[in-house]
Amino acid sequence: MEEKKFEGKSKIIVDIDGIHCADCALNIERSVEHLSGVLSAEVSYVLSSATVYYDPHRVEEEKIKKAITKPGYVVRETLAKRTRAFWSEMRPLLFMASSGITLALSYISGWLHLGPAYFSTAFAVASLILGGYPILKSAIKALFIPDLNVDTLVSIAAIAATSVGAYQEAATVIFIMLLGEFLEHLTVGKARKAISSLIQLAPKTAWVRREQEEVRVPIEEVKAKEVVIVKPGERIPVDGKIISGCGSINQSMLTGESILIEKGAGDRVYCGTINESGSCEIETTQVAEDTKLAQIKRLILEAQAEKSPTQRVTDRFARYFIPAILLIALATFLITGDAIRAITILIVACPCALVLGTPTAVVAAIGNAARQGILIKGGAYLEQMGRLKTLLMDKTGTLTYGRPKVVDINGLDGLNEKEILYWAAIAEKRSEHPLAKAITERAEDFGLVIPHPESFENLRGKGVKARWNGKAILLGSAQFLRDEKIAIPESAMEVLKQKESEGATSLFLSLDHRLLGLISISDALREKAKASIDRIRREGLSEIWMLTGDSEAVADRIGKELGIRYEANLLPEEKVLRVKEWKKQGQTVAMVG
């Protein structure tokens, strides 16, 4: 649970167990909104959480929790246990499958005359009991609010049909409702998994220096000002400042910057980023829920919990639809005296077609999009695509490959690309650095067989030294080669400046103190990126922007190649702000990446 205070009001986000359908979320909303002092409540079925804005002078937090638990739901103070999470995932499938199997046996035994006549009825009753339990339970919960929901209508229809002996019809209505709920559960499960993957980026433990010893402690026990030790290959568990050591930091999950950033004493680092090389000692400034990663998670949770205008209209409609149907059925019975007609109205009015049709359409659309590499959170966003005016795109992994690739090779003295790649790949053969992998992969693309160097030395932040077949190989920055007394002509430096202005990282190569050339590495544009942008324009969408955490130079190069506008050097929360700014202008906005 999370609590925040604003001027004149407070906000809490509460995790809840027992939300199994959209009606469950509506039940909780209505229960909480009945409290005096609650300004608004939005419950997300996708996230199983409630976001409540309230006046702390008029209502206490505990009263809000009691309003949530009143209809029979459970407030989670901590993350759910694995067993509870497993049951929550399997519940819709178990009820739907057991109801469906027994209903199928009822129809089959009746059609084929298998066994006594009561076999068919017995299986139908079993299907009613197995499938009707969660629906009846939800309907009873709603009465405690008090309120009526779709489950109330279905329960009354099933009970009424059962009372006149229409067991199979009642069981069929129950099964179709459960099937629709299960398909909806599959849809929202995709969104939940996406959020879980973000949460898992934060390490659960950290190495902390206490009383001159290194001890491993749960991340919740790390305090501000404590010194955290991060070893090569580990994720950084806190936000903080490096006080000693240095390393190559991969912070693409935070900024989208695909090239490793060399950091040392005095530099800031963030939770969830990866220390690719070197050991660091970090003074903690923010831990757990105060880190930038936690802030990003909160932004996603709030965005997911936010309902679309259509959802709000549907919620309001549902409040009047069900009581109206009950009144019509009652009036029919009072006027005609025919119970069968009244029950028929209840069964026909059960929104089975909507309950089944909507999630089926959503699942089909999401599945089709997923096969083309697109993940859609839900049906509301499919609906909004028709009103789309502005398309915003991330760079790393969306328009580009998201990993370093050799983009250019400039040889001196007439040397060709293969010769330069051959010697550079030998030098980098033993290195695990992403730039080294880019060079060796390009050499493999040329079909070159690269031998292992006889000796290898990695000089962090500078370059590498290697020796093969008696020849000395140097590969690294311009300053590194100058330190090794290798002359770099002005023409080569001009090429370096040009490549750096395009956002590329460039490495000089020398063999036996003779400069061979320059290799430029960058996050390369995807092959179909330009064609995709052009097709989007042909569909009538001209307002296309790239939002990236990369530098101005990188963004400018990609923007010019694709012919789109851009904003650079943006943190994730700044990208969210940009989206909100466009939305305030009344535009329907899509963000890709």
N, C-alpha and C positions, 0 to 999 in steps of 0.2 A: 504494500500500500504506500502511496505517495501523497504528501500534502503540500500545498503551496498557498501562500497568502498574497492577496492583491489588495489594492486600496479599496476598503469597504466591503471586501468579500474574500472568501477562501475557496480553494479548489482541492478536491481529493480525487485520486484515481484508485479504485478498489478492485482487486482481483476477486472473482466470484466463481465458485463451483456450482454445478447444477444447471447451467445455461445450455439447453440442448436444441433450442429452436428460436426463431425470431420472436415468437409469442412470449417465450420466457423473458427475453430482453424487454419487451413491452410491459410485462407484468411488473418487473422491477422498477422500470421508469415511473409507472403510475403510482406504485407504492411510495417511492421516494418523493415524487412531486406533490403528494398529498400533505407532506410536512410543511408547516408554516416556517418560513425562513429559507427554504430551498428555492434558489433562483432558477435553476435548470438542471436536468439530469439526462444524460445520454448513455445508454447501455449498448455495448458492442457485442453482438453474438459471435462475431469473428474472433475477437480478442478475449471473450469471457471477462470483461471488465466494465466498470461503471465510472464515468467522469461526472462529478457532481460539483456545481457551483452553489455556494450557500453563504448566508449571513451568519458569521460566528457569534454574533450578539443575540440571535434569535433561535438558533438551533445548534445543538452540539453534535460533534462527529459521531458519538456513540448512538445517538438517536437515528442518524442516517444508516448506520450499520444494522440497527434493529429493524428499520424499515425494509432493508434488503433481505434480512433473514426471516421476516414475518411470513412471506409466501412460501417459505421452505427452502430457500437457497442458503449457501454457506459462504461466508467471507473468509478469504485466505489471507492470513497475515504474512505467510512466506510462500515460496514456490511450492506447487503441488508435488506430492511424493510420486515416485514412478508408478506405483500400483494404481493410484488414483488417476493419473494421467492416462495409463493404459486402459482403465475401465471407461474413462470419458471418451477415448478414441473408439473403443469397440462397442460401446453401448448401442448406438443406432443400428449397427450391422446386426448385432445379436437379436434385438427385438424384431427388426424387419425380417431377418432370415427365418427365425422360429415361427413368426406369424405366417410368412409366405409358404413355408414347407407344409405346415399343418393345413393351411387353406387349400393348397394344391392337392393334398391327400383327400380332403373333403370332396372336392370336385371330381377327382379321379375315381374314388370309391363309389360315388353316386352315378357317374356316367357308365362305368364298367360293371356296376352291381357287384362289387367285391365285398363279400361278407354281408352281415345283416344290415337293414336299412338305417339303423341308428348309428352305424359307423360314420356315415357322412356327416350327420348332425354332431356327433362327438368331436370329430376333427374340426368342424366349424367353430364349436364352442371353445375348443382348445386354442384355436387361432385368435378368437376374440379375447380370451383371457391373457394370452402371451403378448399380443399386440396392443390390446386395449389398456394394459397397466400404465405405461408411461403417459398415454394421452389422458386417461382419467385422472392420474396424479397431477398433471399440469392443470387440468380443469378445476380440480379441488383447490390447488394452490391459488388460482385466480380468484376463487370465491372469498379468500381471506383478505383480499385487498380492500374492498370487494370490486370485482370486475368480471367481464366476460371476454373470452378469446375464442379463436378458431377451435381449440381443443374442447371448449365448452359445447360448441355447436356439434362437433363430431361425436362427443360423448353422449349427448342427448339423443342424437339421431341413431347411434348404435344401440343404446338402451331401449329406445322406442321400437326399433326394428326387431330386437331380440324379444321384446314383450309380446309381439304378435307372431313369433316363430320364424321370422326371416333371418335365420342365423348366418347363412352364407352371404347374404347381401350386407349385413352388418359387418361381418369379418372382412369383406372386400373393401368397404369404405375405410376401415381401419388400416388395412394393408397398403392401400394406395397412399394414404396420409404418411405412413411410415416410410414408404419408398421415396416419396418426395422429400421427406426430412433427411433421409440418408444421402440422397444426391446433393442436397444443399450442404450437408456435413462434409462431403468430399470437396466441394467448392471452397468453403471457408478454410478447410484444412491446408490448402495451398498457401493462403495468406499467413496462417499461423506458423507454418514451417519457415517461411521467409523471415519472419520476425525472430524466431528461435535461432536461426543461423546468425543473425546480427548479435543477439545476446551472448552467444557462445564465443564471440571474438574476445570477450573479456576473460583473462585468466582467472581461475578460481583460487589460486594460491600465489604467494610471492616470497622470494628470498629477501630477508630483512636482516640488517646488522644490528644485533642487540648484545651489549656487554662484550664487545670485541669478537662475537661469534656470529656466523651466518646461520639463521634458522628459517625454516619454511613454515609460513603461517597462512591461515585462511585470509583472503583478501579483505574480509570484513574487519579483521583485527589490525590492519595496517593503519597507522595514524599519520597525520600531517607532520612534516619535518623529519620523519624517519627516513633512513637511507635504505633504498631497495637496490639489490644487485640483479642485473639482467645479463645472462650469458648469451653467447652467439646462438642464433636460431630461435630464441625465445620471444614470445609476445611480451610487450611492456605492460605491466599490470596496473600502473597508476599514471596520472598526469604529474609531471614534475620537471626538474631542471637537472641536467647532467653536472655532477660535481667532479668526476674524474673518469678517465677512460674515454673511449670514443668508438664509433661504429657506423656502419652503413645502415641507415634506417629506411625500411620500406613502409611508407605511410600512404600507400595508394588507397587503402580502405577509408581513409579520412579525407584526403584532398583530391584523389584521382591522379596524383603525380606518379607516373609510371617508372621514372628513373630513381634509383636509390639516392638518398640525401646523406651526405657525410656530416655527422654531428659530433661535437666535442664539448668540453667543459663550458658551461654557461648557456648551452642551447636547451630549448624546451622540447620535451617529448610527450607523447600522448598514449593513453591506454588503448590497447588493441593493435597498435602498430608493431612491426616486427624488427628486431635487432638482427640483421642478416650476418653481421661480422663484428668481432671485437666485444669485449666485456665493458659494461657501463655501471657506474654507481650513480643513482638518481635520488635527489632529495624530493620527497613526496610533497606535492602541493594540493592535489585533489585525489580522492579515493572513491571507489564504488559509484554511488548515484550522483556524485558531483563532477565526474569526469566528462570530457567532451563526447565520448562514446555513449555514455548514459543520456546526455542531452539529445543526441541524435535518436536514440531509442525512444525517448519521450516524444520527440517531434513526430516520429512514425506512428506511435500509439495514438496520439491526438488526431493525426490525420486519418487513421483508420476508423476511429470512433466517430468522426464527423459524418453526419448523415446527409445524403443528397436531398434536394427539394422533393424529388419523386417519392423517396422513402418517407418523408414527413407527411406528404399527402396521403400515401397508402396507410400510414399509421392512424391518421385522423379518420379515414374512411372506415377502417376496421372497427373503430370504436362505435360507429353507428350501424354498420352492416349487420353484425351478429344480433344485437337486440331487435333490429327491424325484422330479421328472418324469424326469430322466435315469436314475435308478435303476430306475424302473418300466419305462421303455423297454428298458433293458438286460435286466431280468428277463424281460420278454416275449420278447425275442429268444432268450435262453438256454433258456427253457422250451419255446417253440414252434418255434424255429429259423426263424421267418418274419420276414424283414427288413422286408417291407411293413407288417406289423402294428406293429412297433416304430417305423417311420417315421411311421405314421398317428398313433400316440400323441404323438409329438413335435410333429407339425403341429397336431393337435387341441388340444394343451396350450399352443400358442403363444397368448399373451394378446392376440390380434388384436382380439377383440370389446371387451376392456377398453381396449386402446390406442386403438382407433378411437372407441368409444362414449363414453368419458369426455371427451376433448377436444371431441368434437362437441357433447355436451350443454352443456359449459362455454361454448363459443363461441356456441351458440344463446342461452343464458341471458344472457351478457354483451351480445350484440348486441341482444336484446330490451330489456334494461335501459338500454343506451346510447341507444336511440331515445326513451326516456322521461327522458333526462338523468341517468342513474345509471351510474357507472363502478365495476365490481367487479373486484378484483385477480385472483381465481381461484376455482376450484371449492370449495376448503376453506371459503371465507367464505360461499358459498351454503349449504353444509351447516350451518354454524353459525347461520344465520338462524332455523332451526327451534327453536333453544334460546335465542333472544334474550330477555333480561330487562330490559335498560336501553338506552335510546336517547339518545345525546348528539349535539347538533347545534351546528355553528358558526352564527354569525349572518350575517356579511357574505357576500353572494352566495348564501347558502343559504336563510335565512328572509327576507332582504332583497334588494334589487336590487344592492347593492354599489356604488352610486354616489349622489351627492347628488341629491335631488329636493325641489322646493318642497312642503311639507306643510301650510302654513297662511299666510294673508294677512290681516292685521288693519288695516283702514282707519280713519282718523280723520276727523272732520267729515263722516261719511256717504259717503265715497268708496268705490266698489266695487272688486272685485279687478282688473277689466280696466284701470281707470285707473292703479292702483298698478303693475301689471305693465308697462304700456306705458312709463311713465317709467323704471322700474327697468331694463327691457330695453334702452332707449336708452343708459342709462349704462353698461351692461355689454356693449354690442354689440361693442366692440373688444377685450374682455378674453378671455384664454385660461384664466382660473382656473376650476376645476370648479364653484365656486359660481355664477359668471357663466353657465356653460353651463346649469346647472339653471334659472336665471331665464329665459334666452332660450328654452329648450325649453318651459317652461310657457307662455310668451307665444305660442309657435307653436301649442301645443295649443288656445289660445283663438282661433286664426286671426288674430292681430294682425300687421300689417305694420310692422316696426320699422325706422325710418330710422337712418342712421349719424349719430352726434353730430358737431357741428362741431369740438369739441375734446374731448380725453380725457386724464386723468392718473390713473395708478395709484399710490396711496400705500400701499406694502407694509405689511401688518399693521394697516392702518386702514380703508381703503375706496377709493372712486373719486370723482373729480370729472369732470363732463362738462357740455357746453353744447350746447343745440339750440334753434333758433328763438328765440335770444336769452334763453333761460331757463337758470338755473344749477341743475344736478342734483347732489345729494350722496347717496351710498349707502355705508353702512358701519356701524361699531360705534357704540354710544352715546357712548363717549368721543370718537370722531372728530367726531360732530355737535356735541357740547358744545364741543370745541376750535374749531369753526367758528361758535360763538355762537348755536347753535340750541337753543331750550328744548325739553326733553322732559318732558311731564307725568308725574306720579306714576303715573297709570293705565297709561300706556304702559310704564313701568318694571316695573310689576307683571306685565304680559303677558310682558315680556322674561324676568323671573325664572321665570315658569311654564314658558315654552318651554325655557329652559336646564335646568330640573329634569327635563324630558322628554328631554334630550339633543340638542336642536336648536340649530343656529347661527342667530342672528337678526340681520338687517340693517335699520337704520332708513333711510327714504327721505325726502328733503326736496326741495322745488321752490321756488326763489327764497326760501330761508330760511324756508319754511313746511313744517312736518312733515306728511307725507302718511300715513305708516303704517309697518308693520313686516312684513317677509317672513321666515318661518321655513323653514329648509332642514335636511333630515335624510336619513338613509338609510332610504328608505320600505320598509315591509313588502310582501312579494310578495302579489299578489292571492289566490293559492290557498294561502297558508301556513296560515291558520287552518283551512280545510277539510281540508288534508292532515293536520294534527295531530289533528283530530277523527276522521278516518278511521282513523289509526293507533291511537287509543284504542279505537275500535269493534272493531278486530282483536284487542284484548286486551292491548295494551302500554300500561301506565299510567305507568311510570317514565321520564319524558321530561325531559331537562335541556338548557339552552342554555349552551355554553361560549364566551365571547367575549373578545376583547382590548379591546372598547369599554368606556366608562366605566360606572359603577354606574347613573347616571341613564338612559343609553341602554338598558342591559340591563333595567332595571326597567320601562321603558315597553313594550319588546317582549314581555317576560315576561308582563306583565299583559294585553296584547292577545291573546296566544296561550294564556294560562292554563297556562304551564309555569314550572318553577323554573329558576334560572340561577346562574352564577358569572361575575363580570366581572373586567376588568383582568388577564387571563391572557395570558402569553407562550406561544408554541407549545410550548416544553418543559414548561411548567406544565400545559398541556392533556394532554400525554402522561402526566404524573405522575397527573393525575386519572383517566385511563383505567385506569392500572395499579392505582390504589387501589380502583376498583370491581371490577376483575378479582380482586384479592386477597380480596375478600369472597365469591368463588365465583360471581360473576355473569357471564353472557355479555353482552358490551358491543358495541354498534355505534356508530361515530362517523361522522356525516354532515357533509361539508364539509371 
